[in-house]
Amino acid sequence: MTQSRTHNCNQLRIENVGEKVTLVGWYENIRRVSKNLGFVVLRDFYGTTQIVPETEEMMEKFLSINCESTILVEGEVRERSNKNNKIDTGDIEVVPTKVEVLGKCIYNELPFEINRSKESDENTRLKYRFLDLRNPEVKKNMVLRSKVVAELRRLMTEQDFLEMTTPILTASSPEGARDYIVPSRKFPGKFYALPQAPQQFKQILMTSGFDRYFQVAPCFRDEDARGDRTPGEFYQLDMEMAFASQDDVLGVLENVIVPVFEKFGLYKDRVSQAPFKRIPFLEAMERYGTDKPDLRIDLELADATDVLSDIGFDPFTGKKIKAVVVPDFTATRKQIDKLIADVEVQTAQKTYWFRLDENSEIVGGIAKFVQPVKDKVIEALGLKPNCFVGIAAGTLGVAQKTAGVMRSKLGILCPEHMDKEQYQICWIVDFPMYEIGEESGKLEFCHNPFSMPNGGLDILEKAEKGEVDPLSITAFQYDLVINGYESASGAVRNHDPEIMVKAFNLVGLGEEEVKSKFPAMYNAFCYGAPPHAGAAPGVDRMIMLLTGEESIREVITFPMNKNAQDIMMGAPSYVEDKQLNELKISIPEKEEKED
């Protein structure tokens, strides 16, 4: 049965007064004035309309219906005597002559009030996501998401990119995160993997003769959730260009990012203009303590090693020391103590502080150790009265990263040093090709193993001979950073099989292992691959920044919770023994399902 409506619930205006209309939607609530008068709110996807039953019989019909049932209302439009300028239909109301239940809500009590669902705990919202999405405040993010994705497609197509889809069932490969694996029924003991990204496929497309590719691609990674990262799956604007340089890719993305943020952003009038600032990785670490600097904060790190490493304070002795100087500091001691505690929680490192008061005296924190070198410290750090100095010490990397966290938290604590209502966008470039793995203690790829090193084959051969430190090799890799969030990653690809093998040799993988782990890509490169480059902005994170939401789950239609569970659908779940037997899979013990 198809129900017809003459108008939606956000369409009627003063010029419709006197018309007979049919509306459909959700019965949001009723405010009863008397036994024969009430005010009903009818809501659909587009908005709300006030319905005013004026007879005892019609009132009884509405009172017999549970809220959130779907109903059909026929009636006549009239002008409201008490107008509501907060809604588009606030000049009119509908006097009903007929009400019909289309879909009954059988429950008298709802898990939360629809228009206040965001105040409920997250698991309740996710369990009843179909109700949560009825909240106009929640729904508007999904509407915006649809519009942004459509705009991304339009902008990429205008730049001659061809939208192509790549496989979801593929082979497992070492790309940095854990794979989701899918057992094969036809080949017992073998598994497919869900792609962490379409990386290899899009590079193979370039070797296949396609010039410009893109897709809004689903990616799957078995990793833990964060506020800006959802577990399980996410979407990215995946793109690749043949016969392209780093400058080509950055230019294309700047032509996409700026218009999208100017059209849909919360701060659309304050968006960084192309070309975006480019900051080398090492410079970013030295100035901001992170490769994801929030440039809305006007604070930078200063090196205090020379003036503070020998002051007799054991945590500083022989260490690299980084300081964050905050002029005109007005925070209280309680706020300082919380700042220091919060940094330690996040970094597992202790930090220290002192102040230069209004009389130019060193006070607070480690003041007694700094006092003997007061003049040197004031000169070295450029201190003025009422400056706060936060300090981190350790190896160079630890000191930088810890001070970087302190810088970010000081920006939040001191609003005069953080201009929040804007989009500050930059590129981080020249990432290290290699790093020492925290767990393995061995040389590993730092960013993307398929990247072209600066210096090509020659630099890798020198590193292999011991003439160059592998840790000094940089790559044509780049990240897009928006307001302190990594929003895209990309690289000029290593399209030469000889260079590819040499790059993997340095991390202990021989030619045969490279061929076995990446057979399709290696084989394709042996048939004349073009130089190519690409990147992949995260769609979910982009929407989060556009809306100003603090949690990425607020911009995903059906997100998992922090434990990678779909509470609404009950996933992950056990499957029947019959299914396991078909797949030749045996599970020794089944643990009780967690509530």
Phi, psi and omega in degrees: 000130178254127177265134178256152175227149179274332181213160170269177188279006176235020192250330186287139181227181184300330180288350178270000181304133179095348182279149171271127186228160173234123179241150173227155179163197180264135179281099188284308179192171176224137172249110184274128179261317178207182183292343180234022178210134177202170179234118183252139172257121176253129186235136169230192182303329190268333182166207183228154174224140177276129176250134185237091174293134186235011175233157180297321180297317181290324176299316181297323179297315180292320181293339180276354183258133176286143176301149182076005167291152173268135185224161171247134179234126170252144180178190183245138179278135174221164180283138178283140176280328178245092189282154182238104183278004179273346178233155185293333181263021187288354179270347187229170171210165181242128175267114188281143171249346180207139171227135182224133178279124179262323179214113189277132167274118187275353185259136175282329182248137176259154179296337176198162174287127188307311185285357177235026184297331182293347178275349180280164178291154190298318182297323176294318178298318182287326178295320180251047185300327179297333174276320179303320182290346176286341178294120182305328180291327177281316184298326186297330177294323180289324177295315178298318180303314180300317181292321180294315180298319177298321179291321177300316179298317181297314183294322178291319180296322179297335179264021173071026174273143181256124180281124181223147179257149180238162187297150173265322174269118184215195181264148176290139177212151182283098182238016172113324180244173178281140178278151160271125183250149184234119182291147179262128177287321184283337182233079184306135180089351177254156186224145164274169171229146171281137188291131172292332175190161179279028190310303185291322181297318183289329176289323177294325175300323178294321178287344181274358176103002175278143189265316182220119183240148167206160168200154169273097197258135170282138179233148187230121179219131180273081183223165185283155182279155169221175179299328183252014181213128180265143178283157174091279185221153176206172182239143177223153174276091185276132181213153179208147182228133175274154180050046186234153177253177175300317181299323180298313182294314181299322179295319179299312183292326176296326177289346178260313187295313184300309180299322181295315181289328177287333182272321189243350188288153176297327180243056189297339181271357181228072181242132176306137181264150178287149356284141179290153176301138176249124184239119176299147183308310184296324178293320179299317179296320183289322184272327188236348179075017181199155173267012175230060187290136173271102185282001172287342179268129184269011180267147176227163178280149174235148178272124181241018184299312185298326186263345185239351185287340184239038182263009179085014178256110191309316181298345181261340189298121178072012183252161168280138185233125178242139183237150172240115182260128181242107177290157174051049185279130184236003183293157180275168178298323178297319178292324177296314180300321179292319178302311182298320180293318181295320178296319180295320178300318184283326187250347187062025178234142176280145175234166188223168183201163167203170179230152167256110187283185185295343178261013181063033175257143177281123183221157172076158174058241183261031185305322185293333178278330182277332186308317181297337180245030185308309185296319179295320181293316179301317180291314185295323184260359179064041186283148174230164180308142180071029173268141171254140179235114173263141189227139174231145182224154179154204169297167183303313182296317181294315181297317180296309185294321180293316177295328178296320176295319178298318178302315181297317182288327176293326176299320178289320181292328185243086185301338179290347178252009179219110179270092190290324193275066179195169173245107177262116188239137178212165171256136167258126186234173176058051176291151173298141178288323185230162174209168174269121182296135182297322182272317185279330185073010182245168179293130179224164172291137183278323191231279183230121184292348182262020183268153177275126178285145171295121183107350174057216184297323184300315183292326179290322178294322177295321178294322180295326179277354182086007181278341180226137175288121180305330181290347179270353182283130175254165183233162174280070181238149184208145175238142171265126182240126179237117178051039176088004178250130171293119187245350176197149172229149179194179182193157163282128190277153174275096187264358183261118184300329179293316178292322179300313180296317181297322179296320180285332177303322183294337178258014172093011177255125180277175183301318182294324178293321178297316179298322182284327182279328182230058188297317184293314184291317179299315181296318180297320181295336181282357181247031176084076181269141176281151167303136182210161184207158180194188181195176181206092173294139178282122182291314182300315181292324178299315180296321179301317179291321180297322183273342184079014178288147180271338179246133180293338181292341179287349182242012178247133188299309180230077183281158169277165176276186185295340179263018180060040176247138170264096187292327181294314183269348181076037179249144359287157182221163173287154176243166183290152179302327179301319180293319179296320181296320177299328182268359182058041180247134178241132178245110185304313182223138174256117177285154177298136179297132179288143176285000000 
